Amino acid sequence: MPLTESWQTAEIPGPKKASLIIKPEIADAMIRRAKRPIMIVGHGAIEYEIEGNKLIDCIIELAKKANIPVVVTASTSREFQGRGFKTAGLMPAMDIGNRLKDPAWMGLDGKGNYDLAIFVGLPYYMEWTILSGLKHFAPQVKTMTLDCVYQPNASWSFPNSTIKDWAANFRGIIEHFGESP
């Protein structure tokens, strides 16, 4: 049974908790259904590896394959630029969280707000806070976290898992993206 408790002790999310991403196909389907997804990437993207590849390279591969704009925090911008990947924006994580709550915000490209916000690589406590704000004040935005720890405030989250299991699921999302189930 996957662990569905908050990774951080004493964090109590309330009665509404994230649905589990137990198979890569779940995340794949959510991303494909989204009309305007966006990915928010923190510094963890340059620290972690998935099966010998840096997480940042896997994120870039997924973003290109799924055509998802990526917003990065300051500490990761140079790494994306060094790989020749043009991000949609650079801003503090808390700022993008506040903008996503605003239903009148027209997005980074001026084409309207986003309906799916995908988070990866942010510190757990920061992601927890942003997701809690979106859960309570932006019901129009579905959220997903692709980290290896359960985030109960997201709409969808991986369970607490080993790096090996998480890496296999993350790689599965990328490799099978867009294929029919």
PLY file of the C-alpha trace (Angstrom):
ply
format ascii 1.0
element vertex 181
property float x
property float y
property float z
element edge 180
property int vertex1
property int vertex2
end_header
0.00 0.00 0.00
1.53 3.36 -1.01
2.19 5.81 1.77
-0.31 8.65 1.69
0.73 10.54 4.78
2.43 13.90 4.72
6.14 13.49 4.34
6.78 16.24 6.87
5.75 15.46 10.45
2.85 17.44 11.93
1.51 18.73 8.60
-2.25 18.20 8.58
-3.90 18.91 5.21
-7.57 18.61 6.13
-10.24 16.26 4.79
-9.51 16.79 1.08
-6.29 15.04 0.05
-4.44 14.38 -3.19
-5.30 11.44 -5.37
-2.35 9.13 -5.91
-0.36 8.80 -9.09
0.29 5.08 -8.79
0.98 4.54 -12.48
2.61 6.88 -15.01
-0.52 6.67 -17.17
-2.45 8.68 -14.56
-0.11 11.66 -14.83
0.01 11.25 -18.59
-3.79 11.40 -18.86
-4.03 14.47 -16.60
-1.43 16.34 -18.65
-3.05 15.39 -21.97
-6.50 16.53 -20.75
-5.24 19.92 -19.63
-5.95 22.78 -22.01
-3.35 25.12 -20.45
-0.79 23.31 -18.30
2.24 24.97 -16.73
5.23 23.47 -14.92
6.87 25.18 -11.94
10.43 23.94 -11.34
12.63 24.52 -8.30
16.29 23.90 -7.49
15.71 20.20 -6.76
15.70 19.71 -10.53
19.46 20.19 -10.62
20.15 18.10 -7.51
18.34 14.82 -8.30
18.99 12.14 -10.88
16.68 9.70 -12.63
18.38 6.54 -13.84
21.69 8.31 -14.44
20.15 11.45 -15.97
19.78 14.74 -14.18
16.15 15.46 -13.25
16.39 18.74 -15.16
17.06 16.84 -18.39
14.00 14.66 -17.79
11.88 17.75 -17.08
13.04 19.35 -20.32
12.24 16.16 -22.22
8.72 16.02 -20.72
8.12 19.75 -21.31
9.09 19.44 -24.96
7.11 16.26 -25.55
3.97 17.60 -23.85
4.45 21.22 -24.98
4.28 22.56 -21.41
5.62 26.04 -20.60
8.11 25.95 -17.72
8.52 28.60 -15.02
11.77 28.33 -13.08
13.01 29.77 -9.84
16.15 31.91 -9.91
18.50 29.14 -8.88
17.58 26.92 -11.84
17.41 29.45 -14.67
21.08 29.21 -15.62
20.89 25.41 -15.80
17.98 25.53 -18.25
19.74 28.18 -20.35
22.93 26.10 -20.39
20.93 23.26 -21.94
19.48 25.53 -24.63
15.93 25.34 -23.23
13.91 28.54 -23.30
11.70 28.81 -20.23
8.39 30.66 -20.21
9.42 32.70 -17.19
11.62 33.23 -14.19
9.98 34.16 -10.90
9.89 33.23 -7.24
7.79 30.16 -6.53
5.51 32.02 -4.12
4.85 34.66 -6.79
3.71 32.14 -9.40
1.53 30.53 -6.72
-0.15 33.87 -6.03
-0.65 34.56 -9.73
-2.23 31.16 -10.30
-4.83 32.02 -7.62
-5.91 35.13 -9.53
-8.70 34.10 -11.97
-8.16 37.33 -13.94
-4.46 36.63 -14.57
-3.89 36.10 -18.28
-0.84 33.86 -17.87
2.72 34.43 -18.95
1.73 34.57 -22.61
-1.44 36.67 -22.21
-3.70 33.81 -23.40
-5.49 33.10 -20.13
-5.01 31.39 -16.81
-3.74 27.82 -16.49
-5.90 24.82 -15.66
-3.11 22.47 -14.50
-0.05 23.48 -12.50
2.67 20.82 -12.26
5.22 21.26 -9.48
8.62 19.58 -9.25
11.84 20.27 -7.40
10.64 22.81 -4.83
11.42 22.45 -1.13
8.67 20.34 0.48
7.47 22.97 2.95
7.28 25.65 0.23
5.40 23.40 -2.17
3.07 22.42 0.69
2.21 26.08 1.31
1.71 26.96 -2.35
-0.45 23.90 -2.96
-2.51 24.63 0.15
-3.21 28.14 -1.14
-4.20 26.83 -4.56
-6.39 24.09 -3.06
-8.36 26.60 -1.00
-8.35 29.71 -3.19
-8.03 28.51 -6.80
-10.47 25.64 -7.35
-10.23 26.28 -11.11
-6.57 25.14 -11.10
-5.81 21.44 -10.74
-2.38 20.72 -9.30
0.07 17.87 -9.66
3.40 17.26 -8.02
6.00 15.01 -9.60
8.28 14.73 -6.57
8.94 11.46 -4.74
7.09 12.53 -1.60
3.34 12.72 -1.08
1.89 16.24 -1.17
-1.65 15.97 0.23
-2.57 19.52 -0.81
-2.12 18.75 -4.51
-4.90 17.39 -6.69
-2.56 14.56 -7.78
0.69 13.38 -6.16
3.09 10.48 -6.20
3.04 8.55 -2.92
6.06 8.57 -0.64
8.40 6.25 -2.50
11.98 5.20 -2.96
14.07 7.11 -5.46
14.19 3.96 -7.63
10.39 3.60 -7.78
9.90 7.32 -8.31
12.49 7.38 -11.11
10.77 4.49 -12.88
7.39 6.27 -12.70
8.83 9.61 -13.84
10.62 7.94 -16.75
7.37 6.10 -17.59
5.51 9.40 -17.90
8.06 10.66 -20.39
8.48 7.49 -22.43
4.78 6.79 -22.85
3.45 10.33 -23.08
0.67 10.62 -25.63
0.28 6.89 -26.23
-3.22 5.49 -26.01
-3.84 3.42 -22.86
0 1
1 2
2 3
3 4
4 5
5 6
6 7
7 8
8 9
9 10
10 11
11 12
12 13
13 14
14 15
15 16
16 17
17 18
18 19
19 20
20 21
21 22
22 23
23 24
24 25
25 26
26 27
27 28
28 29
29 30
30 31
31 32
32 33
33 34
34 35
35 36
36 37
37 38
38 39
39 40
40 41
41 42
42 43
43 44
44 45
45 46
46 47
47 48
48 49
49 50
50 51
51 52
52 53
53 54
54 55
55 56
56 57
57 58
58 59
59 60
60 61
61 62
62 63
63 64
64 65
65 66
66 67
67 68
68 69
69 70
70 71
71 72
72 73
73 74
74 75
75 76
76 77
77 78
78 79
79 80
80 81
81 82
82 83
83 84
84 85
85 86
86 87
87 88
88 89
89 90
90 91
91 92
92 93
93 94
94 95
95 96
96 97
97 98
98 99
99 100
100 101
101 102
102 103
103 104
104 105
105 106
106 107
107 108
108 109
109 110
110 111
111 112
112 113
113 114
114 115
115 116
116 117
117 118
118 119
119 120
120 121
121 122
122 123
123 124
124 125
125 126
126 127
127 128
128 129
129 130
130 131
131 132
132 133
133 134
134 135
135 136
136 137
137 138
138 139
139 140
140 141
141 142
142 143
143 144
144 145
145 146
146 147
147 148
148 149
149 150
150 151
151 152
152 153
153 154
154 155
155 156
156 157
157 158
158 159
159 160
160 161
161 162
162 163
163 164
164 165
165 166
166 167
167 168
168 169
169 170
170 171
171 172
172 173
173 174
174 175
175 176
176 177
177 178
178 179
179 180
